[in-house]
Amino acid sequence: MDIEEQLLELVRRAACELPADIAEALAAAQGRETVEGAKGILGTLCRNCALAAEQSTPMCQDTGTLTFFWRVPAGTAQAPLIAAANAAVRRATAQGWLRKNTIETLSGRSVDDNVAEHIPVHHFEEAAVDAPEVTLLLKGGGSENMSCQYSLPDARLGAGRDLAGVRACVLDAVARIQGQGCAPGILGVCIGGDRAEGYAMAKRQLLRPLGEASPVAELAALEAQLLAEANSLGIGPMGLGGQTTLLGVKACALTRLPASFFVTIAYCCWACRRQMCRLDMSLA
């Protein structure tokens, strides 16, 4: 397959095949659930994902914002990779693997091929790799609407500028979301940074496998604590009750200005659609 074909297959897999760690987490949660309604919802999600993979159809009607996270060798020209990825998005939309899911904001007109200025999104970083590697994340609007940002100290929560304050923010966000955005969800959390980088890094945490703990001991402990506490709230799948409100919490920390202490939460629904490929450049 040439580069465009490889990227087309990446888009298809991202839209139609749930990553193995997410699928396994849903099945495990179904097995643990004691609330029958929650167990039934999780079972339906598992069956939906199996059918989507079997039939190569999108697992959710909202095929989301497409964000390509690129790791490339130093000196790699970005423009050809962006052009190939955008062409793959156009073809995937024509194939029905992506919904016509992009709206021109001022006119309200549909961008029927899902390619416009800054859409899809491309993030590049140079890395010690022999060939470009790219991870594609599809994040739906319902979950994007539930993402949020706090500024500490927060008098309403009694939250200060420490990890206890971060914990208060995250649990407040989960309680306020109440299962909207298609729970069970996954949280990417960024502590610090400025407002824009906080959102970017929080979303990047959603690329981490569910079984991966932060290499920073304090953050690893916070991730585990928040997951357990969120799942003790009884919100459950789709907010209808149960023990499975979240599948995972992934946290990072950035340096910050003295005047600012942001806690940014990127909420992702159960359909954490991320897939990765390493491009075979010999076919370019």
C-alpha positions as CSV (number, residue, x, y, z in Angstrom):
1,M,0.0,0.0,0.0
2,D,1.2,3.5,-0.7
3,I,1.2,6.2,2.0
4,E,-2.3,7.3,1.3
5,E,-3.6,3.8,1.4
6,Q,-1.9,3.1,4.7
7,L,-3.5,6.2,6.2
8,L,-6.9,5.2,4.7
9,E,-6.6,1.9,6.5
10,L,-5.6,3.8,9.7
11,V,-8.8,5.9,9.5
12,R,-11.0,2.8,8.8
13,R,-9.5,1.0,11.9
14,A,-9.9,4.0,14.1
15,A,-13.6,4.5,13.2
16,C,-14.5,0.8,13.2
17,E,-12.3,-1.1,15.6
18,L,-12.1,-0.3,19.3
19,P,-8.5,-0.7,20.7
20,A,-8.0,-4.0,22.5
21,D,-7.4,-2.4,25.9
22,I,-10.7,-0.5,25.8
23,A,-12.7,-3.5,24.6
24,E,-11.1,-5.6,27.3
25,A,-11.9,-3.0,29.9
26,L,-15.6,-2.8,28.8
27,A,-15.9,-6.6,29.0
28,A,-14.2,-6.7,32.4
29,A,-16.5,-4.0,33.7
30,Q,-19.5,-5.9,32.5
31,G,-18.3,-8.9,34.5
32,R,-17.9,-6.9,37.7
33,E,-21.1,-4.9,37.5
34,T,-23.8,-5.8,40.1
35,V,-26.3,-3.3,38.8
36,E,-28.4,-5.1,36.1
37,G,-29.1,-2.0,34.0
38,A,-25.4,-1.1,33.9
39,K,-24.5,-4.7,33.1
40,G,-26.9,-4.6,30.2
41,I,-25.6,-1.3,28.8
42,L,-22.0,-2.5,28.9
43,G,-23.1,-5.7,27.2
44,T,-24.7,-3.7,24.4
45,L,-21.6,-1.6,24.0
46,C,-19.5,-4.8,23.7
47,R,-21.8,-6.3,21.0
48,N,-21.9,-3.0,19.1
49,C,-18.1,-2.9,18.9
50,A,-17.9,-6.5,17.8
51,L,-20.4,-5.8,15.0
52,A,-18.6,-2.6,14.0
53,A,-15.3,-4.5,13.6
54,E,-16.9,-7.4,11.8
55,Q,-18.8,-5.2,9.3
56,S,-16.2,-2.3,9.0
57,T,-18.9,0.2,10.0
58,P,-18.4,3.1,12.4
59,M,-19.0,2.1,16.0
60,C,-20.6,5.5,16.7
61,Q,-22.5,7.8,14.4
62,D,-20.4,10.8,15.6
63,T,-17.1,10.0,14.0
64,G,-15.6,12.9,15.9
65,T,-12.7,15.3,15.4
66,L,-9.8,13.6,13.7
67,T,-6.5,14.4,15.3
68,F,-3.3,12.9,13.9
69,F,-0.4,12.8,16.3
70,W,2.8,12.4,14.3
71,R,6.3,11.3,15.4
72,V,8.8,11.8,12.6
73,P,12.5,11.6,12.0
74,A,14.3,14.9,12.2
75,G,14.0,16.9,9.0
76,T,10.9,15.1,7.7
77,A,8.8,17.3,5.4
78,Q,5.4,17.6,7.0
79,A,3.3,18.9,4.0
80,P,3.3,15.6,2.0
81,L,2.2,13.6,5.1
82,I,-0.6,16.1,5.8
83,A,-1.7,16.0,2.2
84,A,-1.8,12.2,2.2
85,A,-3.7,12.1,5.5
86,N,-6.2,14.6,4.3
87,A,-6.7,12.7,1.0
88,A,-7.3,9.6,3.1
89,V,-9.9,11.4,5.2
90,R,-11.8,12.4,2.0
91,R,-11.8,8.9,0.8
92,A,-12.8,7.5,4.1
93,T,-15.8,9.9,4.2
94,A,-16.8,8.8,0.7
95,Q,-16.6,5.2,1.8
96,G,-18.9,5.8,4.8
97,W,-16.3,5.1,7.4
98,L,-16.6,8.8,8.5
99,R,-19.8,10.7,8.8
100,K,-20.1,14.1,7.1
101,N,-19.1,15.6,10.4
102,T,-17.6,19.0,9.8
103,I,-19.6,22.3,9.8
104,E,-18.4,25.7,8.6
105,T,-19.1,27.8,11.7
106,L,-20.2,31.1,10.3
107,S,-22.3,29.9,7.5
108,G,-23.5,26.6,9.0
109,R,-22.8,24.8,5.8
110,S,-21.5,21.2,5.9
111,V,-18.0,20.5,4.7
112,D,-18.9,17.2,3.1
113,D,-15.4,15.8,2.8
114,N,-14.3,16.6,6.4
115,V,-11.3,18.5,5.2
116,A,-11.0,22.3,5.9
117,E,-8.5,24.7,7.4
118,H,-7.1,23.1,10.6
119,I,-9.4,20.0,10.1
120,P,-8.3,17.3,10.5
121,V,-5.8,18.4,13.2
122,H,-2.2,17.5,12.8
123,H,0.4,17.6,15.7
124,F,4.1,16.9,14.8
125,E,7.1,16.1,17.0
126,E,10.6,15.0,15.9
127,A,11.6,11.7,17.5
128,A,14.3,9.0,17.3
129,V,12.3,6.9,14.8
130,D,13.4,5.5,11.4
131,A,10.0,6.2,9.7
132,P,7.0,8.3,10.5
133,E,4.7,6.9,13.2
134,V,1.2,8.3,13.5
135,T,-1.6,7.8,16.1
136,L,-5.1,8.9,15.1
137,L,-7.6,9.9,17.7
138,L,-11.3,10.3,16.9
139,K,-13.1,12.2,19.6
140,G,-16.8,12.8,19.4
141,G,-18.6,16.0,20.1
142,G,-20.6,14.7,23.1
143,S,-17.4,13.9,25.0
144,E,-15.7,17.1,23.8
145,N,-18.6,19.1,25.3
146,M,-17.9,17.6,28.7
147,S,-14.2,18.6,28.8
148,C,-13.5,21.5,31.2
149,Q,-10.9,23.5,32.9
150,Y,-10.5,24.8,36.5
151,S,-8.3,27.5,37.9
152,L,-6.9,27.0,41.4
153,P,-7.5,28.1,44.1
154,D,-11.2,27.5,43.7
155,A,-13.2,28.9,46.6
156,R,-16.4,27.0,45.6
157,L,-14.6,23.7,46.0
158,G,-12.3,24.7,48.8
159,A,-9.5,23.6,46.5
160,G,-6.0,24.9,46.8
161,R,-2.9,24.7,44.6
162,D,-1.9,21.1,45.4
163,L,-2.9,17.6,44.5
164,A,-5.8,17.6,46.9
165,G,-7.1,20.6,45.0
166,V,-6.6,18.7,41.7
167,R,-8.5,15.8,43.1
168,A,-11.4,18.0,44.2
169,C,-11.6,19.5,40.6
170,V,-11.7,16.2,38.9
171,L,-14.3,14.6,41.2
172,D,-16.4,17.8,40.8
173,A,-16.2,17.5,37.0
174,V,-17.3,13.8,37.1
175,A,-20.2,14.6,39.4
176,R,-21.3,17.5,37.2
177,I,-21.0,15.5,34.0
178,Q,-23.4,12.8,35.5
179,G,-22.7,10.3,32.7
180,Q,-23.3,12.7,29.9
181,G,-20.9,12.3,27.0
182,C,-21.6,8.6,26.9
183,A,-20.1,7.1,30.1
184,P,-18.2,5.1,31.0
185,G,-15.5,7.7,30.1
186,I,-11.8,8.1,30.2
187,L,-10.2,11.3,31.6
188,G,-7.1,12.9,30.4
189,V,-5.9,15.4,33.1
190,C,-3.3,18.1,32.7
191,I,-2.1,19.9,35.8
192,G,-0.4,23.3,35.1
193,G,0.6,24.8,31.8
194,D,-1.4,27.6,30.2
195,R,-5.0,27.3,29.1
196,A,-4.3,26.1,25.5
197,E,-1.4,23.7,26.3
198,G,-3.5,22.3,29.2
199,Y,-6.2,21.2,26.8
200,A,-3.7,19.9,24.3
201,M,-1.8,17.8,26.8
202,A,-4.9,16.6,28.6
203,K,-6.2,15.3,25.2
204,R,-2.8,13.7,24.5
205,Q,-3.2,11.6,27.7
206,L,-6.0,9.7,26.0
207,L,-3.4,8.1,23.8
208,R,-2.0,6.2,26.8
209,P,-3.1,2.5,27.2
210,L,-5.4,1.9,30.1
211,G,-2.9,-0.3,31.8
212,E,-0.2,2.3,31.8
213,A,0.4,4.2,35.0
214,S,2.2,7.6,35.1
215,P,5.9,7.2,35.6
216,V,5.6,9.9,38.3
217,A,4.7,8.2,41.5
218,E,2.5,11.0,42.8
219,L,0.5,11.1,39.6
220,A,0.2,7.3,39.4
221,A,-1.3,7.3,42.9
222,L,-3.6,10.2,41.9
223,E,-4.8,8.3,38.8
224,A,-5.6,5.2,40.8
225,Q,-7.3,7.2,43.6
226,L,-9.5,9.2,41.2
227,L,-10.6,6.1,39.2
228,A,-11.7,4.3,42.4
229,E,-13.4,7.4,43.8
230,A,-15.2,8.3,40.6
231,N,-16.5,4.7,40.3
232,S,-17.8,4.9,43.9
233,L,-20.2,7.7,43.0
234,G,-22.8,5.4,41.6
235,I,-23.2,7.4,38.3
236,G,-22.5,4.4,36.1
237,P,-22.9,3.8,32.3
238,M,-24.8,6.6,30.6
239,G,-25.5,8.1,34.0
240,L,-28.1,5.5,34.8
241,G,-26.4,4.0,37.9
242,G,-23.7,1.4,38.4
243,Q,-20.1,0.9,39.4
244,T,-18.5,1.8,36.1
245,T,-18.5,5.6,35.6
246,L,-14.9,5.7,34.3
247,L,-12.6,3.2,32.6
248,G,-9.4,5.1,33.3
249,V,-7.8,8.4,34.5
250,K,-4.5,9.5,32.9
251,A,-2.7,12.5,34.3
252,C,0.3,14.7,33.5
253,A,1.9,17.9,34.8
254,L,3.3,20.9,33.0
255,T,5.3,23.8,34.3
256,R,3.2,26.9,34.9
257,L,3.4,30.7,35.6
258,P,3.3,31.8,39.2
259,A,-0.1,33.5,38.6
260,S,-1.8,30.4,37.1
261,F,-2.6,26.9,38.3
262,F,-5.0,25.3,35.8
263,V,-6.5,21.8,36.0
264,T,-7.7,20.7,32.6
265,I,-9.8,17.7,32.0
266,A,-10.3,16.1,28.5
267,Y,-13.3,13.8,28.8
268,C,-13.5,10.9,26.3
269,C,-16.5,8.6,26.0
270,W,-16.2,4.8,26.2
271,A,-15.4,4.8,22.4
272,C,-11.8,5.9,22.9
273,R,-11.0,5.5,19.2
274,R,-7.2,5.6,18.8
275,Q,-5.2,3.6,16.4
276,M,-1.5,3.8,15.4
277,C,0.6,2.8,12.4
278,R,4.2,3.0,11.3
279,L,4.4,4.1,7.7
280,D,6.3,2.1,5.2
281,M,8.0,4.9,3.3
282,S,9.5,2.5,0.7
283,L,6.0,2.6,-0.9
284,A,6.0,6.4,-1.1
